């Protein structure tokens, strides 16, 4: 029995040692945070950002999917708040439901930012079809985000999440392999543009829609159920940030797509977030609070172009001035 324990234990110790070596080696994470392009290996890139951002109230973090990335120009915000020494960082994971950032709540709160902006929409707060799009995990936050029934109903997801949390090579093995090849000069980024195109073509062949399109198609079926892991993520982020530092922004949707959305579902979504805002210390900026965007402001059904991004960023900056003014303990 002791011999068997030794045979099993030695490889486990080796794996643990490798994991700790990678986790503690800051030059690795700094290189990843700097080199990986946006919309490429997003969970890996975001973890690198969270591990390398210097904690402090000089930070303002923006959380969301590609829609938030297209909506905000961090350099424009840096210029607007230059006299306050604030630095704006976008942490985006393509296609991510809001619960992805609830699972990162501890890491976000550990940076002690002056404010956190999280983009939400009816489809990022949806109650169905979220698990295939979650690529982050923290067992410490799970009890606040998932009911026991939800955990049991999606046990493989939670078991794989625990495995990934336990070892960095499990959760990031594919991107780490590619990044190692690039670092060693055996590969470059030129092939990744075509890889993204191939991935999109595969989605089209398999009739896999974007989260927005999937949510719109499901409108004819059962409505979203609140609360769910996505709405609980907003509550958890608000509690972890302890104060009016969480700003929840309704993401933009092309006006033509807006006409296709069922009003009752939009109303239910907004009422849910308003109720959370009434119970938790957060600010909710719904579509009526932000500028009315036109077709000329959009690149596609949900992503803003340069003009739309400029207008949206300016409006958000105006609201952030009020939020940041309520942070008397801000030290820069």
C-alpha positions in Angstrom: 0.0 0.0 0.0 2.8 2.4 0.9 4.6 1.5 -2.4 1.4 2.3 -4.3 1.0 5.6 -2.5 4.6 6.5 -3.5 4.1 5.5 -7.1 1.0 7.7 -7.3 2.3 10.5 -5.1 5.5 11.2 -6.9 3.9 12.2 -10.3 1.3 14.3 -8.4 4.1 16.1 -6.5 5.8 16.7 -9.9 2.6 18.1 -11.4 2.0 20.3 -8.4 5.6 21.6 -8.6 5.2 22.4 -12.3 1.9 24.2 -11.6 3.4 26.3 -8.8 6.5 27.2 -10.9 4.3 28.5 -13.7 1.9 30.3 -11.4 4.7 32.1 -9.5 6.8 33.0 -12.6 5.8 36.5 -13.2 7.8 37.1 -16.5 5.7 34.4 -18.1 2.4 36.2 -17.2 3.8 39.6 -18.1 4.8 38.3 -21.6 1.4 36.7 -22.1 -0.5 39.8 -21.0 1.5 41.9 -23.4 1.8 39.6 -26.5 -1.5 37.8 -26.9 -3.8 39.8 -29.3 -7.4 40.5 -28.2 -10.0 37.8 -29.1 -7.2 35.2 -29.0 -7.1 32.7 -26.1 -9.1 35.2 -24.0 -9.3 33.3 -20.7 -5.5 32.8 -20.7 -4.9 36.5 -21.6 -7.4 37.7 -18.9 -5.7 35.6 -16.2 -2.4 37.0 -17.3 -3.8 40.5 -17.0 -5.2 39.8 -13.5 -1.9 38.4 -12.4 0.2 41.4 -13.6 -1.9 44.5 -13.0 -0.5 46.4 -10.1 -3.3 46.6 -7.4 -4.5 50.0 -6.4 -7.2 52.7 -6.8 -5.5 53.9 -9.9 -7.2 51.0 -11.8 -10.6 51.0 -13.4 -11.5 47.7 -14.9 -14.0 47.0 -17.7 -15.4 43.5 -17.8 -17.4 41.9 -20.7 -17.3 40.2 -24.0 -16.3 41.5 -27.4 -19.2 44.0 -27.3 -17.6 45.8 -24.4 -14.3 45.8 -26.1 -15.9 47.4 -29.2 -17.8 49.9 -27.1 -15.0 51.4 -25.1 -11.8 53.2 -26.0 -9.6 52.9 -23.0 -7.1 55.5 -24.3 -9.9 58.0 -24.6 -10.8 57.4 -20.9 -7.1 57.6 -19.9 -7.0 61.0 -21.5 -10.2 62.1 -19.9 -9.1 61.1 -16.4 -5.4 61.9 -16.8 -5.4 64.4 -14.0 -6.6 61.7 -11.6 -4.0 59.2 -12.6 -6.5 56.6 -13.5 -5.7 53.6 -15.8 -8.5 51.8 -17.7 -8.1 48.2 -18.6 -10.5 46.0 -20.6 -10.8 42.4 -19.5 -12.9 40.7 -22.2 -13.7 37.1 -23.0 -15.5 36.5 -26.3 -19.0 35.1 -25.9 -18.7 35.1 -22.1 -21.8 35.1 -19.9 -21.7 37.4 -16.9 -21.1 34.5 -14.5 -17.6 34.2 -16.1 -16.6 37.4 -14.2 -18.5 36.3 -11.1 -16.1 33.4 -11.0 -13.3 35.9 -11.2 -14.8 38.2 -8.5 -12.0 37.4 -5.9 -9.3 38.2 -8.4 -11.0 41.4 -9.5 -11.6 42.6 -5.9 -8.0 41.7 -5.0 -6.8 44.5 -7.3 -8.8 47.0 -5.1 -9.8 49.1 -8.1 -11.4 52.6 -8.0 -14.3 51.2 -10.1 -15.4 48.2 -12.1 -17.6 48.5 -15.2 -19.4 45.3 -16.2 -21.3 45.1 -19.5 -24.5 43.1 -19.5 -27.4 42.4 -21.9 -30.3 40.1 -22.0 -28.2 37.3 -23.5 -25.2 37.7 -21.1 -27.7 37.3 -18.2 -29.6 34.5 -19.9 -30.7 31.5 -17.9 -30.1 28.8 -20.5 -27.1 27.6 -22.6 -24.4 29.4 -20.6 -22.2 26.5 -19.5 -20.4 25.8 -22.8 -19.3 29.5 -22.8 -17.8 29.6 -19.3 -14.0 29.2 -19.3 -13.2 30.5 -15.8 -13.6 28.8 -12.4 -13.0 29.5 -8.7 -14.5 27.0 -6.2 -14.6 29.7 -3.5 -17.3 31.7 -5.5 -19.4 28.7 -6.6 -21.7 28.6 -3.5 -22.7 32.2 -4.2 -23.3 31.7 -7.9 -24.8 28.2 -8.3 -27.6 26.4 -6.3 -27.0 22.9 -5.3 -29.5 21.7 -7.9 -27.5 23.6 -10.6 -24.3 22.1 -9.4 -25.7 18.6 -9.6 -27.3 19.2 -13.0 -24.0 20.3 -14.5 -21.6 18.2 -12.4 -19.1 17.6 -15.3 -18.7 21.3 -15.8 -17.9 21.8 -12.1 -15.5 18.8 -12.0 -13.6 20.0 -15.1 -13.6 23.5 -13.5 -12.0 22.1 -10.3 -9.4 20.3 -12.4 -8.5 23.4 -14.3 -8.3 25.5 -11.1 -6.0 22.9 -9.6 -3.5 22.9 -12.4 -2.6 25.7 -14.9 -1.7 23.2 -17.6 -5.2 21.7 -17.5 -7.0 25.0 -17.9 -4.5 26.5 -20.5 -2.7 23.6 -22.1 -3.5 24.5 -25.7 -2.7 28.2 -25.6 0.4 27.6 -23.5 1.7 25.1 -26.1 1.2 27.6 -28.9 2.7 30.5 -26.9 5.8 28.4 -26.1 6.3 27.8 -29.8 6.0 31.5 -30.5 8.3 32.4 -27.6 10.9 29.9 -29.0 10.6 31.3 -32.5 9.1 28.1 -33.9 5.8 29.9 -34.8 4.3 33.4 -35.1 0.9 35.1 -34.9 0.3 35.1 -38.7 -1.5 31.7 -38.6 -3.9 32.8 -35.9 -6.0 35.1 -38.1 -6.7 32.3 -40.5 -7.4 30.0 -37.5 -10.1 32.4 -36.3 -11.6 32.5 -39.8 -11.6 28.7 -39.8 -13.3 28.6 -36.4 -16.0 31.0 -37.7 -16.6 28.9 -40.8 -16.9 25.8 -38.6 -19.5 27.5 -36.5 -21.4 28.4 -39.7 -21.2 24.8 -41.0 -22.4 23.4 -37.6 -25.1 26.2 -37.4 -23.6 27.5 -34.2 -24.9 31.1 -33.7 -23.4 33.9 -31.6 -24.9 34.1 -28.0 -27.1 37.1 -29.2 -28.5 35.1 -32.1 -29.1 32.0 -30.0 -30.9 34.1 -27.4 -33.1 35.8 -30.0 -34.0 32.4 -31.6 -34.9 31.1 -28.2 -37.4 34.0 -27.6 -40.2 31.8 -28.8 -39.4 29.2 -26.2 -39.4 29.6 -22.4 -38.5 33.0 -21.1 -35.3 33.6 -19.1 -35.6 32.7 -15.4 -34.2 35.1 -12.8 -32.3 34.8 -10.5 -29.7 32.6 -12.2 -25.9 32.3 -12.1 -25.5 35.4 -14.3 -27.6 37.7 -12.1 -26.0 36.2 -9.0 -22.6 37.2 -10.4 -23.6 40.9 -10.4 -24.6 40.6 -6.7 -21.3 38.8 -5.9 -19.2 41.4 -7.7 -21.1 44.2 -5.8 -20.5 42.5 -2.4 -16.8 41.8 -3.1 -16.1 45.4 -4.2 -17.8 46.7 -1.0 -19.2 50.1 -2.0 -20.6 52.0 -5.0 -17.7 50.9 -7.2 -19.6 48.6 -9.5 -21.1 50.2 -12.6 -23.4 47.9 -14.7 -23.8 49.1 -18.3 -26.4 47.7 -20.7 -24.6 46.7 -23.9 -25.6 48.2 -27.2 -27.7 46.4 -29.8 -28.1 47.5 -33.4 -31.4 49.4 -33.7 -32.8 47.0 -36.3 -32.1 44.1 -34.1 -33.7 46.0 -31.2 -36.9 45.9 -33.2 -36.8 42.1 -33.3 -36.5 41.7 -29.5 -39.6 41.0 -27.6 -40.3 44.0 -25.4 -41.4 41.9 -22.4 -38.0 40.1 -22.3 -36.1 43.4 -22.4 -38.4 44.7 -19.7 -37.8 41.6 -17.5 -34.1 41.9 -18.0 -34.0 45.6 -17.0 -36.3 45.2 -14.0 -34.1 42.4 -12.7 -31.0 44.5 -12.9 -32.8 47.4 -11.3 -33.9 45.2 -8.5 -30.4 44.0 -7.9 -29.2 47.7 -8.0 -31.8 48.5 -5.3 -30.5 45.8 -3.0 -26.7 45.9 -3.8 -24.3 48.9 -4.0 -24.1 49.3 -7.7 -25.0 51.8 -10.4 -27.1 50.6 -13.4 -26.8 52.5 -16.7 -29.5 51.2 -18.9 -30.0 52.0 -22.6 -32.2 55.0 -21.8 -29.3 56.5 -19.8 -26.7 56.1 -22.6 -26.8 57.9 -26.0 -29.3 56.8 -28.6 -27.1 55.0 -31.1 -27.9 54.9 -34.9 -27.1 52.4 -37.6 -24.1 54.6 -38.6 -22.6 53.8 -35.1 -22.5 50.0 -35.6 -20.1 47.7 -37.4 -22.5 44.8 -37.1 -25.5 43.7 -35.0 -23.8 44.4 -31.6 -20.3 45.8 -32.1 -19.8 49.6 -32.4 -17.6 51.2 -35.0 -15.1 54.0 -34.3 -17.8 56.7 -34.3 -20.1 54.7 -32.0 -17.2 53.8 -29.7 -16.3 57.5 -29.4 -19.8 58.5 -28.5 -20.4 55.6 -26.1 -17.0 56.1 -24.3 -17.7 59.8 -23.8 -21.1 59.1 -22.2 -19.7 56.5 -19.9 -16.9 58.9 -18.9 -19.6 61.4 -17.8 -21.2 58.9 -15.6 -17.9 57.6 -14.2 -17.0 61.1 -13.0 -19.9 60.9 -10.6 -19.1 57.4 -9.4 -15.4 58.2 -8.9 -16.3 61.4 -7.0 -18.0 59.1 -4.4 -14.7 57.3 -3.6 -13.2 59.4 -0.8 -10.7 56.7 0.0 -9.2 56.7 -3.5 -5.4 56.9 -3.3 -3.5 57.5 -6.4 
